[in-house]
Amino acid sequence: MINRTVRKVISLVAALCLALTAGAGALAEGTQGMADFEALTPLMDLVCAASQYSPNAPESVPGADGVLTVSFTDAFFKVGQTYGAEVGVTADMITDTNAQAELLGKIFAAQLPQLEPVVMTDDINGFIGFHPVTVNPGADSATVQIIGEIYLADKPMREMTEADYSNIQWLERAVFTFQSDSTALNGFRLMGYSVGTDLSLEDALQGYFDQIAVEYESHLGFTLLYPAVFTDDLLVEGEDGVSAELPDGSASFLAKRIDNSNGANLTDYVGIIANGITGSTSTINEESQYGTVAYTTEDGYYVFEVYIVTDRYIYQAQLRFLTSLMSQYSMYTSYLENSFVANELYQG
């Protein structure tokens, strides 16, 4: 049974985290395996974008026994006019259904619908892409499953600088299944694509979740999920909470509780913290009763903090890592934000 904290993460953001190349063995293997499939990244980006920009979003993609929807193919070529050149989308595919069919036939195992000319609109308002995290080889040597995260940004992650990563919005989990096929684009045919909590892929998604995150429930009344790269031997538990730091000092996290001795409220407290740090940004989530503060330190670390303030206590969770590792760690900020819970908020 999935506990309350896990349900909160799924319902609020449905976003899990990327593998850390310096992390646990299973994660490192998943990242290393992706190097063999880098040529598929633009296609996975475009499939995710079409799924999300479809009027029936989010759309999954069936295998050989299914048929692509017109809404998906329409979105595929519509988004492809801006972001699909690497996949082979051309301007003439707006009206040329034969050209559409030729390209789709090189990519998907699914059967094609009755294709139609694409009516262009102006609702493509950002780049939607896919960040691959883990690679699971199939029972045979011909298939592979790639699990990762869908994101919204101004540009693909492969084109980002360190400063760009903090502006990523992580949207959802996704799973691709490919089969080796010499007649397909880049040598792999897309056998299926599923978004979020597809029950048919529940085991794979739960395994993915278990690999990359650890749940911590404190006797101090808070719960959070932290990156699995912080192994048990690194945890330090004290009277006010828990912390961990990687041996090389590149990343750390903490979660603690202190008395609200001055009777502070959430907005004022977060404001005081943010105003005291040059260049920081802050948010307040009134509905879920927490605030965030993010900033970069002079010695090159990115710090992301989550605060919960009640009448009795102030709870803080923090993730800190080198800005040079933004591509590896940035997604954990969303993870931390949506999992940090003070139990007293949910007590009568």
Helices and strands as residue ranges (DSSP letters): H 4-12, H 25-34, G 35-40, H 41-53, H 70-83, G 85-87, G 91-94, H 97-107, E 127-137, E 143-153, G 157-159, G 162-167, E 169-180, G 185-187, E 188-195, G 199-201, H 202-212, E 213-217, E 222-227, G 232-234, E 236-237, E 241-245, E 251-259, H 266-275, E 281-285, E 290-296, E 301-309, E 313-322, G 323-325, H 326-329, H 331-339, E 341-342, G 343-346
